[in-house]
């Protein structure tokens, strides 16, 4: 005879206990198949011996040794670091006041400006790169305008095919993303906090330093790291605007994988860049935690 406990249907708690696991399985399988597995294969490639568009054993550290010791790779790594930091710092510095204005002072213009910022995403990545190429070129809009105004006798050649032109284009490309992230970070901040600081006698600089910046530190740091990773790893913009002086490490990785067929070198450079980006992320997390602890001690 079956007992009452054995024959009762599963309770709502039992169904909820099984549900999350079943719901997570498709996403976990997708991540394993299309993210983790290719990453593992790529990691194995970085330890193999290179041939022309082929790899073979034995396992070796030759690709990593070549990636670290070659002078060209070190130069491109420095270029990537400089461009990544400059672009990230410029986008955050420009995006902060824009996002602040949108949150606290835009008024009825807020929706229109947000729409215009969002509309920039419909412009093609390559179209914006070609636009800056036509603006900064020797016969471009900037040089032609300065010559017609009588400011220049001959065009400025240093505006294009260097780290400067790459940085300007990347700032233009990534600035809308940063503005939206920072605007979302400003949304939970009540205007009453800024008004209270003003009533207590804090000037504009003190309000930014003591009220606004501590509250927006996490979104600003997130924006900085995001833009740094995307800018330092970019390989399309340097190919059109960088020339020989503005080439980044991503160009070297793309050339190793598709140009010379040196897949172990390209994989090794990719994982070295990934390690550097993870280090930057870890450092950012540590700094934010230190800032949070400092704020707690200051308040207490």
N, C-alpha and C positions, 0 to 999 in steps of 0.2 A: 504493500500500500504506500503510495507516494505521500510524503509529508506535505504540510502546508507551506513550509519554508522552501522546499525543493520545487514546488509547482507554481509559486507566485511569479508574476512577470517582473522583468527588471524595472527597478525604480528609476525615477527621473535622475537621481544622483548617479546611478550606475551608467545611464546613457550619457550623461555629461562627462563622466570619467573616461569613457571610451571615445567620445566625440572629438576632442582636441587632437588626439593622436592620429585618428583617421583623417582629420582635416589637414594636418601638417605633413602627412606622408607625400602627397603629390608635390608640394613645394620643396620638400627635402629631396625627393628623387630628382626633380628638375635641377636643383642646385648642384647635386652630386654629379649628374650627367653632363651638364653644360657649363659648370664653373669649376668644381673641384677636380674632376677627372682631367679636363684639358690642362689645368694648372699643374697637376702632378706629371702629366706627360711632358709638358714644357720644361718642368724642373729636371726630369730625367734627360731630356735633350741637352740641357746645359752642361751635363757631365760627360757627354759622348764626344767622339772624335769627328771632326768636320771633314766632309768630302763635298764635291760639287753637287749641291741640292740633295745631299744624302748624309746620313749619320751612321756611325757604326761604333762598336766597342774598340778597346776597353774603356771603362769609366775613368775619367781623368779630370784634373782641375785646370787643364790647359786653357779652356775658354775663359775662365775667371781670371787666370793669370794674364792672359792677353788683354782682357777688358780693363784690368787695373794698371798694367804697366805701359800700355801704349800711350804715347804722348797725345795723339789725336783724341782719344777717348777722355783723357783728363781735361783737355782744353774744352771739349764739348760739355763735359760735366760741369765745369766752372760756368760756361755760358748758360746752361740750363738753370743752375743755382741763382745766378745773377738775374736772369730774366724772370724766373719764377718769383723771387722775392720782390723785385721791383714792380712787377705786374700785380701781385697780390696786395702789396702795400698801397699802390696807387688806387686800385679799385675800392679797397676798404676806405681809404681816406676820402675819395670822391663820393662813395656811396653812403657814408655815414650822414653827412649833412643833408643829402637828398632824401634819405629815408626819414630822418628827423623832421624835415619840413613836411613831408607827406603825412606823417602821423599827427603832428601838433599844429601845423600852420597852413596846410594846403586848403582846408575848408572845402568849398564846392568844386575846387579844381582837382581834388584828390582822385576821383574816379577817372577823369579825363587823362591825367598824367599816368596813372596806373595802366590805363588802356594803351597809351602810346608806348610805354615801356614794354608791355607785353607784345605789342604789335611788332617790335623789332625782332622777335623770334621767328617771324615769318620770312625775314630776309635770309637768303642763303649764306652759309658760311663763306663760300668761295666768292660770292658777290662782294661781301664786305672786305675781303682780302684784296680783291682787284680794285675796289674803290680806294683803299689806302695806297695801293701801288700807283694809281693815277694821280692821287693828291700829292704824294711825297716825291714823285719822280722829277728828274731834271726839267722835263717839259710839262710837269704836272700843274695842278691848280695853284698850289702854294707858291712855287717858284715863279710862275707866270704872273700871279697877282702882285708879288713883291717887285718884280721887274717893271711892271706897268706903273706901279706907284713910285718908281725911282729909287727904291730902297736898295735894290741889288743891281749890280752891273752884269753879273753872270750867275747862273743858277747854282744853288747849294747842292753839292753832290753827296754830302754826308748824311742826308736825310733818309736815304734808301739803302737797302742791302747791308744792314748791320743790326746790332741788338736793339738800337733805338727804334727802328721801324717795326721790328717784330713786337717790341713791348707796347708801342702805341696801338697797333692793330689788336693785340690780345686784350688790352685794357678796354677797348671799344667793344670787343666781342663778349667779354665776361662781365662787364659792368651791370647790365640789366639783371643778371642772376644775383649779383651781390646786393643790389638795391632791393630786390624782392625778399631776399633772406633777411636783410637787416630791417626792412619794414615789418616783416612778420615778427621779428624780435622786439620791435618797438610797440607792437599792438597791445601786449599785456601791461605795459607801463602806463599807469594812470597819469593824466595831466596834473592831477592834484598834487602829486609828489614834486613836480617841477615848480608848481605854484607855491607850495609850502616852503621850498628852499628859497624861492625868491622873496617870500614874505619874511623869512628869517634873516634876510640881508645878504644872501649869496648872490654874487654877480654872475654874469653869463659863463665865465670860465670856471668858476667854482661849482656852478650847477652841473656843467658837463663833467667835471672831474670827480665830484663827490656823489652825484646822483645818477646821471645818465650813463657814463662809461662803465661803472661797476655792474649795472643792470644789463647792459648790452654787450658785456665782455664775451660771453659764450657764443652768441650769434656772430659777433665780429671775428672771433678766433676760428669758428667754423668756416666762415666765408674766406678767411685768409688761407686756411689749409686747403680748401677746395680749389681756389683759384691757383694756388701755388702748384698743386699736383697737376692740374690741367694745363697750366702754362708751361711748366718745366718739361712735361712729357709731350708737348705738341710737336708735330712734325710736318703738318701741312703749311702753316703760316711761315715757318723758317724757309721752306723750299721756295716760296714765292717772294718773300720780302727779306730774307736773311742773308742771302749770298754766302760767301765764305766766312765772313766775320760774325754773322748772326745765326749760324747753324747750331742746332741743339742736339742733345743726345738722342732724341727720338728719331732724328734724321739718320743717325748712324745705325740705330736698331733697324729701321725700315730698310736701309741699304743692305745690311747684313742678312736680313731674312729674305728679301725679294731680289736684290741686286746681285750679290756674290754667292748667295745660297749658303752662307755660313750660319746655319741654324743654331749650333751651340753657342757661338759668340752673341748672336742676337738674343737668345734665351738668357745667357749669363748677364748681359747688360740689362735686360728687362728685370731680372730678379734683384740685381744690385740697386736699380732705381726703386723697385718695390720696397726693399729693405730701408732705403733712405726715406721714402715717404712714410713708412710705418714708424720710423724713428721720429720724424717730425710730428706725426700724430701723437705719439706717446709723450713727447716733450710738451706739446700743447695741452694735453690732459693734465700733466703734472703742474704746469703753470696755472691753469684754471683752478685746480684744487688748492694750490698755494694761495691764490688770490682770494678764494672763498674762505679759507681758514683765516686769512688776514682780516677780511671783512667781519667775520664772526668775533674775532678777538677785539677788533676796534669797537664794535657795537657793544659787546659785553663789558 
